[in-house]
Amino acid sequence: MRDETFNISFIGAGNVASHLAPALENVGHSVKEVYSKTGASAKKLIKNLYDASLKDSLNFLDSTSNIFIISIPDDEIIPVLNEIELPDQSLLVHTSGALSMDIIPESIASVIGVFYPLQTFSKSRKLKIEEVPFLLESNHKSGLKILTSLAKSISKQVHHVNSQQRSQLHVAAVFACNFTNYLMTVSEELLNEAKLDFNLLGPLVAETIEKSLLLKPSNAQTGPAKRGDLKTLDKHMEMLAKHPAYSEIYKIISQQILDKYQ
């Protein structure tokens, strides 16, 4: 248990909250309430917590929590902010990587901030929360101090960044994570057509990521486009003829690599 502990309420019970709430309780903080637009999600999360109660409205005026964490899809945050009511001296944060801290009006809470865990979360997938970088921001030193204490209680990586830096980081994360995973779904489909197991690529994918982190991505690039092997590129384009969308992706990325290294 940490020396400094907090009472916390979660607005949202999705992928991020399902990891954060239990992790915070495991180090001594207390999750008092969980609100979710779909009560079923909140009920499921509460089963994994000690004594949290189900909240069926956004009126938290009687809450004993110090910190209120909005952890919902970005396009749902503004409607919640339009309705939520908090006690005096509350700290209100969101967990979005893309949205500015300033979307939270200071009329709702005098101390606001961002508590952004830089990771891809799925409810069914356990992860080491202590290795997740947390990117923090607040409009007051007191808020930043509280968020820093909260983040350090569960993670070894805690960073103070502003909204512009965090937005840039979020774009970079989409390239590194979301786009990379989508490209692997393309690989999986192509292998399925050849009646081959996607797991054949497992060692290659693992080595690619490990080498990229070790050497830096610009130094780790390999492949036909890096070599300027136009014959192989043309052959691959022919093989992708029945997949115009994939062919276009292949063409664009290959040209980018050619332009960078040739």
C-alpha positions, 0 to 999 in steps of 0.5 A: 500500500502507498503512503498516499491513497485516494478515493476514486470514481470512474466514469466508464467501464470499458477496456481502459477502466477495466485495467486501471480500476483494479490496478489502483485498488491493488496498491491501496487506493479505493474505487468508490463508484463506477458509472457507465452508460451501459450498466452491465459493463459497470456491474461486471467491473464492480465484481472485480473491485472491493466495495465500489458501488454502481452509479446510475447518474452523473450526479456525484455531489454526495461522493466521497471521491477525490479523483474522478476519471473519465475513461470513455470513447472520445466522442462520448466525453463532451456529453458527459461533461455537459451533465456531470456534477462534482463535489467542491475540490474535485480533481477531474481527468480524462484518459484520452490521448487525442483530446486536449485537457482544455475540453474540461471546463474549469466551471465543472472542477477547479482542478482538471487534468489528463491521466493517459496510459499509453497502451492498447487495452483489451478487457480479456488481455492481462498486461503489466501495468507497471510497464505502461507509460503514463502521460500526465497534465494538469492546470494546477501544480496541486493536480499534477502532484496528485496525478504523479503520485497516483501514476507512480503507485502503479507504473515505473514510467510517468511523464509530464507532457502538454496537450500538443505533445500528447496529441503528437504522441497519439498520432505516432502511436496509431502508426506504431500500433493500430496501423501495424496491427491492421497490416497484420490482419492483411498478412493473416488474410493472405496466408489464409488464402494460401492455407498457411498459419499466421503464427508462421510470422510470429518469430519475424514479427517479434524480431521486427519489433525487438530490433526496431526498439533496439536499433531505432526504426530507421536503422532496422528497415529491411526488405525489397523496397529498402534494397531497391529490388524493383523486380520483387516489388513488381511481382508482389504487385501482380500477386495482389492484383485481386486485392486492389486495396491491399495493392494500393497500400503496398504501392504507397508504403513501398514508394515511401521506403524507396524515397527514404533509402534509395 
